[in-house]
Amino acid sequence: MDLVREAEVVVIGGGAHGASATYHLARAGRSVALIEKRTIASASSGASGGIIRCHYSNPAMVRLAHRAAEWWPGLADELGHPVDYVNNGLIVAVAGAADAAHLERAVRMQQRVGVTTQVIAPEEIEHWIPGFVTEGLQLAAYEAEAGYADPYAASTAFAAKARELGAQVYTETTVTGLVMSGSRVTGVETNRGTIRTATVVNCAGPWADRIAAMAGIDLPVRPGLLQMVAFHPRYDGWTRGSPTWLDLTTMTYCRPDASGAMLAGGGLAENAAIDSEAVDPDAAPPRPPVAFEAEIHENLVRRCPWAARAARLRAWSGPDGNSPDFHLVFGPVPGVAGYLQIVGGSGNSFKLAPATGEALAEYVTSGTSTYLDLDAFSVTRFAEGRPFRGGYQMHIVG
Ligand SMILES: Cc1cc2nc3c(=O)[nH]c(=O)nc-3n(C[C@H](O)[C@H](O)[C@H](O)COP(=O)(O)OP(=O)(O)OC[C@H]3O[C@@H](n4cnc5c(N)ncnc54)[C@H](O)[C@@H]3O)c2cc1C
């Protein structure tokens, strides 16, 4: 298939954000081309844990996550393709006075935004997860409308529907440069030719800084690595509808998948290393080390003793682009016309994709955004000393 010569918008990167942006732009009637150097969801999005939650510490983030959460239950119908969404709920459990106080404040703020969430006593967790051990826990939150989806299915569903609406989706096509006229982007160069455009959207995930550099932008987003491991629980009290749980004492999270497996990740070691490792996103993601799998299994057994019998199914790692405050970066960059970005997913942005694509299309159309706070998510927050401040020590929780 030959490349189009011109498009109103060119989206770079076919992960969850790029595919969603392409869909929403096509839905808004824009001519749009998506350029993906491998296949859809072949990087961070394909490796994602797929957890969908609104439990964050900052109102701007909660509003965006809440908007995305409104999309998820009806997304498969909207797109006409499966996304394997399951509404299973989320439990966040903490120890210590500081985290407990923060959790209470965060839940109250989330309730004000409209999230269905409540503070619960740790002993109540057993209502959802039989045999859950609460030793050392002080407080917990239960978010009823949280869920999970299949990140590969969701990303490909966005891309497929975008194509049906007239978007040009080019896979195995690499962006090699941006055509600039002074400080304005006027085109996108690929290994298959050049597309003229007035607007380019950088959705290149772990490669986002490289695409930004093509426009002369020094983007403070660096590739990092996250890992997950899946277990067969060998226990019929854990099902596809069991809630995702996040134990902040060990920074470990676990959710079911559609087959009833336990998908788990996090851990103290990963959290400590998350912004110190130099990761090459072009290299094949390494197999997680044995120590990671052992740490996560131990942390699962600590809360769910029945998981001692669980059998390991598979383990994997995947890259993501980390921003300095581990929150998404969205929108224009001052001084560079025709350049927009949805970058810095920081290990927690898959859930946001339905809303980031919507916000991007709205911004392209009207220069505004109803659900996404453009100031809060702007890259200028770093230079201006107003980064997001996460409330917990676990970076990806936010
Ligand atoms: C193990 C793991 C677990 C996670 N768990 C969760 C979770 O439970 N919940 C959650 O919300 N988030 C989670 N995340 C984070 C989430 O998956 C990411 O933040 C999100 O998927 C990022 O999507 P993206 O579209 O920005 O990037 P990507 O999916 O990485 O897409 C970027 C795309 O750009 C393409 N590209 C790069 N350079 C070029 C070029 N020059 N030309 C053309 N194409 C190019 C790449 O090939 C790639 O496909 C997790 C991430 C990982 C790795």
The ligand as a Gaussian input file, in Angstrom:
#p B3LYP/6-31G(d) Opt

LIG

0 1
 C        4.848000      -4.660000      32.044000
 C        3.963000      -3.441000      31.983000
 C        2.813000      -3.390000      32.770000
 C        1.977000      -2.268000      32.699000
 N        0.805000      -2.272000      33.403000
 C       -0.078000      -1.259000      33.242000
 C       -1.361000      -1.326000      33.843000
 O       -1.698000      -2.304000      34.510000
 N       -2.226000      -0.288000      33.638000
 C       -1.879000       0.812000      32.897000
 O       -2.700000       1.728000      32.777000
 N       -0.647000       0.898000      32.311000
 C        0.238000      -0.110000      32.453000
 N        1.449000      -0.068000      31.834000
 C        1.818000       1.137000      31.085000
 C        1.158000       1.193000      29.728000
 O        1.193000      -0.063000      29.111000
 C        1.872000       2.234000      28.863000
 O        1.981000       3.460000      29.569000
 C        1.107000       2.486000      27.562000
 O        0.766000       1.267000      26.948000
 C        1.965000       3.319000      26.635000
 O        1.347000       3.348000      25.367000
 P        1.993000       4.191000      24.196000
 O        1.020000       4.179000      23.094000
 O        2.456000       5.505000      24.739000
 O        3.369000       3.440000      23.847000
 P        3.684000       2.078000      23.078000
 O        2.647000       1.061000      23.283000
 O        5.082000       1.727000      23.428000
 O        3.620000       2.503000      21.552000
 C        4.625000       3.288000      20.951000
 C        4.765000       2.814000      19.522000
 O        5.579000       3.725000      18.793000
 C        6.223000       2.983000      17.787000
 N        7.355000       3.762000      17.284000
 C        8.436000       4.169000      17.988000
 N        9.293000       4.831000      17.187000
 C        8.721000       4.857000      15.951000
 C        9.131000       5.383000      14.693000
 N       10.311000       6.014000      14.533000
 N        8.303000       5.218000      13.629000
 C        7.111000       4.576000      13.763000
 N        6.689000       4.051000      14.934000
 C        7.485000       4.187000      16.015000
 C        6.641000       1.711000      18.508000
 O        6.924000       0.646000      17.622000
 C        5.439000       1.455000      19.412000
 O        4.538000       0.507000      18.855000
 C        2.317000      -1.164000      31.870000
 C        3.470000      -1.218000      31.089000
 C        4.285000      -2.350000      31.119000
 C        5.501000      -2.399000      30.232000

